[in-house]
Structure formats: C-alpha cells, structure tokens
C-alpha cells in the first residue's frame, strides 16, 4: 500500500486515512482471491492482506503518527518503508522506539547516463514515440532533460508529466527541447 500524508494532517486523520486505505487495498485483494478461487477457508482479517506500507513525504509525520506506525509494526509485523528528503534518518533518530526498528536508510544517487537513457526510452515509448539518440531533435531533448534534472528520477517523472500535458494541449507529436523547456518553466525546481 502506498500513502502520502497531507501536509498538516493530525495524527487522528493520519490513522483514519491509513486504516481506510489499508481496508480498501485488502478488500480488493480479497475480491481478487475470491474471484480466482484461490482463497480457501474463511475471510481473512483485512490487515493480513497488506504486507507492505510505503509512506512518501514521511517527514510530514508528527511524533504521534510515528508512534502509531511503530506500534502497528510491532503488532502486525507489516513491513514499512518511509520515503523522505535526505537527512530524514536524523529526524527519526530522535524517536528511539521507532529508530531501533529501522533496518537501513538508503539515499538514492542521481541516475547515471545509461540509467537515465534507459528511463527516458521507456518514457518516450509511453508517449507513443521512439527515442533515437542519433536524431538531432531527440539528442537536443535528451540534453535538455539531462541538464534540467541532473539525473534526479523524481524530477524526470515530474518533467515528463508536464511534457505530456503540454504536448496534448498543443497537439504536438514530437518531443523537442522547446517542449522540455516549456515543461520546465511550469515546475518549481530551484536554480537550474
């Protein structure tokens, strides 16, 4: 299950949201198992279906919400991935009960050139196009994307979302450096 907490969500709202989403995911899994005839025996408890909870923007969580997650982990043994900005592990180190259960913290590096090309080939394909690095237009677009994102995977995703929107609005069929620049201008990404 994947969840992003609201910016100013209270711990009560966080718990309600998490319970609601977990139940919805578990119901879908249960319906799938029932439809395929693979479920045997009585209906399982909803929380038994969800084995992993991923929380993005976890630096937004207040101490009571973190305590709730720790308690939930202890009771259900549901795996938990907390995604956040660099340095989030320092923030969580203040909560000894939670921090003692942290398996590891991983900071993602920017994508290398070949990794970026791999991602971009798939994004091009998703837009119904083929990336040809030898084509001048594609090479210019590639260079613009690499310069703007510096290999940041999340920024590549945000940029392509805007590029797709711009191409649709303007009825364009080709990814150009002008499309990339127009998409960049709609994002708040700091100094480039």
C-alpha positions as CSV (number, residue, x, y, z in Angstrom):
1,X,0.0,0.0,0.0
2,X,1.3,3.5,-0.9
3,X,0.3,6.6,1.0
4,X,1.3,10.3,1.1
5,X,0.1,12.1,4.3
6,X,-1.4,15.6,4.0
7,X,0.9,18.5,5.0
8,X,-1.0,19.4,8.2
9,X,-2.8,16.1,8.9
10,X,-3.4,15.4,12.5
11,X,-2.4,12.0,13.9
12,X,-6.1,11.1,14.2
13,X,-6.6,11.9,10.5
14,X,-3.4,10.0,9.6
15,X,-4.7,6.9,11.4
16,X,-8.1,7.2,9.8
17,X,-6.6,7.6,6.3
18,X,-4.2,4.7,6.9
19,X,-7.0,2.4,8.2
20,X,-9.3,3.4,5.3
21,X,-6.7,2.8,2.6
22,X,-5.5,-0.4,4.1
23,X,-9.0,-1.7,4.2
24,X,-9.7,-0.7,0.6
25,X,-6.5,-2.5,-0.6
26,X,-7.3,-5.6,1.5
27,X,-10.9,-5.7,0.1
28,X,-9.5,-5.6,-3.5
29,X,-7.1,-8.4,-2.7
30,X,-9.8,-10.4,-1.1
31,X,-12.1,-10.0,-4.0
32,X,-9.4,-11.0,-6.4
33,X,-8.6,-14.1,-4.4
34,X,-12.2,-15.0,-4.1
35,X,-12.9,-14.5,-7.9
36,X,-9.9,-16.6,-8.8
37,X,-10.9,-19.3,-6.4
38,X,-7.5,-19.3,-4.7
39,X,-8.9,-18.2,-1.3
40,X,-9.5,-21.2,0.9
41,X,-11.3,-21.1,4.2
42,X,-13.0,-18.1,5.9
43,X,-12.4,-14.5,5.0
44,X,-9.1,-13.3,6.5
45,X,-8.8,-10.2,8.6
46,X,-8.3,-7.2,6.4
47,X,-4.8,-6.3,7.8
48,X,-3.5,-9.8,7.0
49,X,-3.5,-9.0,3.2
50,X,-1.4,-5.8,3.4
51,X,2.2,-6.9,3.9
52,X,4.0,-3.6,3.0
53,X,3.1,0.0,3.6
54,X,5.1,2.8,1.9
55,X,4.7,6.3,3.1
56,X,6.0,9.1,0.9
57,X,6.8,12.6,2.3
58,X,7.2,10.9,5.7
59,X,9.0,14.0,7.2
60,X,5.4,15.4,7.4
61,X,4.5,12.8,10.1
62,X,4.1,14.1,13.7
63,X,5.5,12.1,16.6
64,X,2.1,10.6,17.5
65,X,1.8,9.3,13.9
66,X,5.3,7.8,14.0
67,X,4.4,6.1,17.3
68,X,1.3,4.7,15.7
69,X,3.4,3.3,12.9
70,X,5.8,1.7,15.3
71,X,3.0,0.2,17.4
72,X,1.3,-1.1,14.2
73,X,4.6,-2.6,13.1
74,X,5.1,-4.3,16.4
75,X,1.5,-5.7,16.4
76,X,1.1,-6.8,12.8
77,X,4.8,-7.2,11.6
78,X,3.7,-5.3,8.4
79,X,6.8,-4.1,6.6
80,X,7.2,-0.3,6.4
81,X,9.1,1.9,4.0
82,X,9.4,5.6,4.9
83,X,10.3,7.8,2.0
84,X,11.5,11.4,2.5
85,X,14.1,14.0,1.9
86,X,17.8,13.4,2.5
87,X,18.6,13.5,6.2
88,X,15.2,12.1,7.3
89,X,17.0,9.4,9.3
90,X,18.4,12.1,11.6
91,X,14.9,13.3,12.2
92,X,13.7,9.8,13.1
93,X,16.8,9.1,15.3
94,X,15.1,11.3,17.9
95,X,12.4,8.6,18.3
96,X,14.4,5.8,19.9
97,X,11.5,3.3,19.9
98,X,11.0,3.7,16.2
99,X,14.6,4.1,15.3
100,X,15.6,0.9,16.9
101,X,13.4,-0.9,14.4
102,X,15.0,0.8,11.3
103,X,16.7,-1.8,9.1
104,X,18.6,0.7,7.0
105,X,18.5,4.1,5.4
106,X,19.2,4.5,1.7
107,X,19.9,7.7,-0.2
108,X,19.4,7.5,-3.9
109,X,22.1,8.9,-6.2
110,X,21.3,10.6,-9.4
111,X,20.8,8.3,-12.4
112,X,23.9,7.6,-14.4
113,X,23.9,8.5,-18.1
114,X,23.0,4.9,-19.2
115,X,20.3,4.6,-16.4
116,X,18.8,8.0,-17.5
117,X,18.7,6.8,-21.1
118,X,17.0,3.6,-20.0
119,X,14.3,5.5,-18.2
120,X,13.9,8.0,-21.0
121,X,13.5,5.3,-23.6
122,X,10.5,4.0,-21.7
123,X,9.0,7.4,-21.2
124,X,9.3,8.2,-24.9
125,X,7.6,4.9,-25.6
126,X,4.8,5.7,-23.2
127,X,4.2,8.8,-25.3
128,X,4.0,6.7,-28.4
129,X,7.4,7.6,-29.7
130,X,10.8,6.0,-30.2
131,X,13.9,7.6,-28.8
132,X,16.7,7.9,-31.3
133,X,19.8,9.5,-29.7
134,X,21.3,9.9,-33.2
135,X,18.3,12.1,-34.3
136,X,19.2,15.8,-33.8
137,X,15.8,16.7,-32.2
138,X,15.9,13.7,-29.8
139,X,19.5,14.5,-28.9
140,X,18.6,18.1,-28.1
141,X,15.7,17.0,-26.0
142,X,17.9,14.4,-24.2
143,X,20.5,17.0,-23.4
144,X,17.8,19.4,-22.1
145,X,16.3,16.8,-19.9
146,X,19.7,15.7,-18.5
147,X,20.7,19.4,-17.8
148,X,17.4,20.2,-16.1
149,X,17.0,17.0,-14.0
150,X,20.7,16.2,-13.4
151,X,19.6,12.6,-13.2
152,X,17.0,13.1,-10.5
153,X,14.5,10.3,-11.1
154,X,11.6,12.1,-9.3
155,X,12.3,15.3,-11.3
156,X,12.3,13.3,-14.6
157,X,8.9,11.9,-13.7
158,X,7.5,15.4,-12.8
159,X,9.0,16.9,-16.0
160,X,7.5,14.2,-18.2
161,X,4.1,14.7,-16.6
162,X,4.2,18.3,-17.7
163,X,5.7,17.5,-21.1
164,X,2.8,15.1,-21.8
165,X,0.3,17.8,-20.7
166,X,2.0,20.4,-23.0
167,X,2.1,18.1,-25.9
168,X,-1.6,17.3,-25.5
169,X,-2.7,20.9,-25.1
170,X,-0.7,22.0,-28.2
171,X,-1.5,18.8,-30.2
172,X,2.2,18.0,-30.7
173,X,3.6,14.7,-31.7
174,X,7.3,15.2,-31.2
175,X,9.4,15.7,-28.0
176,X,11.6,18.7,-28.6
177,X,13.8,20.8,-26.4
178,X,11.2,23.5,-26.6
179,X,8.6,21.1,-25.1
180,X,11.1,20.2,-22.4
181,X,11.8,23.9,-21.7
182,X,8.1,24.7,-21.6
183,X,7.6,21.8,-19.1
184,X,10.5,23.0,-17.0
185,X,9.0,26.5,-16.8
186,X,5.9,25.1,-15.2
187,X,7.8,23.3,-12.4
188,X,9.3,24.8,-9.2
189,X,12.6,23.1,-9.2
190,X,15.1,25.6,-7.9
191,X,18.0,27.1,-9.7
192,X,19.0,25.3,-13.0
